[in-house]
Amino acid sequence: MTEVATLPKHVHQTSLDEAMLVLHELDRALSFHLQWLQNLHRTLICIEPPSPDDIADDAHCRCNFGLWYYHLDRELLAQEPGIAELEAPHRAMHDSARVLLAAHASGGAVPADAYEAFMSLATDFKQRMRSYQFQLIQRVCSVDHLTGVWNRNYMTMKLAAEAERARRSRQTCAIALLDLDWFKHVNDSYGHVAGDRVLHEVARFLKDNLRAYDSMFRFGGEEFLICLPDTDIAGAEPLLNRLRERLAMTAISLPNHGEIHITASFGVAALAPDDEVTLAIERADHALLYAKGKGRNRVCAWSLSGDFLPPEPGHGSGV
């Protein structure tokens, strides 16, 4: 499957809202953990009797974090391995705390090595939670909220990494820009909600029909950028033409408006090992303009010689 953002399920606005909810819940969970840690230290330092919940064999299920964790939706845990991975370190921390509390209850001093082991586990657990929160934030901030594909900010980082890989391997990478033909007519005829649905469905189509190692990004408006690693112009053109033909044959269902078909124009350029990413994108954009000027629904490539013809007079980039 094409590389796209990896939020749970197919990433769209609802999934992003769910991710934000997970972030909020993790904040609550971290607060529960810190409060429990504070109470544990109070028990040890002030020589207070331990809570029965903390010395129970299932103490990890009885603290506020455990009560939160074990009431989470099982489907969410399956979709978010980062949350599921918190269980084992949380339980190990409670097992270690029980050793401290047992020593405390016996009236003896808490062994230094047992305390250090506990603090190491408690710190590790907190760091794991913070790390997972950071991963979620990165994912949410890197995703286009409408289509669920990577956004333009993430594209810059991804293409820079791909350019560096191309320089090391001395392999050419193809950069393709596609623009949906006459997209303004969709908005004008059916409304912007329908237009948003078309963008979402086209993004899903591209995701399902590109190669597993290709990457795609929302470039802006109705434009998408596709990165085709280890692919030269000769290899990219037939691949993109098959994609273009399949898209044209794909019916997109619009609520209250039946089905519509939409086509796309493609401009492709090579990202050679010694090329700058911005130059490759600029060349792909010129090729896209030429494709639209020649009548749309076609693939045009920047010539390897750099001798590129502009759109025919009277033809703009289209809408």
DADALIN-V359385 format. One record per helix or strand. SS is the DSSP state (hx for helix, st for strand). FROM is the first residue (numbers start at 1). TO is the last residue. Records with the same first field share a line. If there is no record, write none. Layout:
SS->FROM-TO, FROM-TO
//
This chain:
st->3-3, 143-143, 150-150, 173-180, 215-220, 223-228, 252-254, 258-260, 264-271, 299-301
hx->13-45, 52-55, 59-62, 64-69, 74-79, 81-84, 86-105, 112-142, 152-169, 183-190, 192-209, 233-249, 277-293
//
